[in-house]
Amino acid sequence: MAVLTSLKVSAKMENLGRLIESVSGCAKAQGFDQERISKIELAAEEALVNIIHYAYPERPGDVEMICQVDRGRFIIEIIDSGIPFDVTATPDPDVTAGIQEREPGGLGIFFMKKMMDEVRYRRENDRNILTLIIQKR
């Protein structure tokens, strides 16, 4: 597996642009077209914003993003030491229900799962590791 870039910053909104630019640059260097780069950016942004807002309710913390390629797959690992949260266990919202009947929230995670070919989560050494995978095609 070849690591393209690794970036670790404070989990603050002011660092979101830098993280997204990093993943976008890696995707561009791998030859993704703009439509797929936009999907990669949106999925990464959803994960990062959730970490920034919810992972560290009582103390500041960091987020690390690693972009890699392996066997035709573009892989983004997003790592934090915040409270455990498995996005893959989040049930998909009922998108067929009317807006009044829907539970609030959950759409961002739903779209993240739909935009990526695969989304994985694991908890390792007191860290959340979210892996977003998209085939290079």
Secondary structure, 3 states (H helix, E strand, C coil): CEEEEEEEEECCHHHHHHHHHHHHHHHHHCCCCHHHHHHHHHHHHHHHHHHHHHHCCCCCCEEEEEEEEECCEEEEEEEECCCCCCHHHCCCCCCCCCCCCCCCCCHHHHHHHHHCCEEEEEEECCEEEEEEEEECC
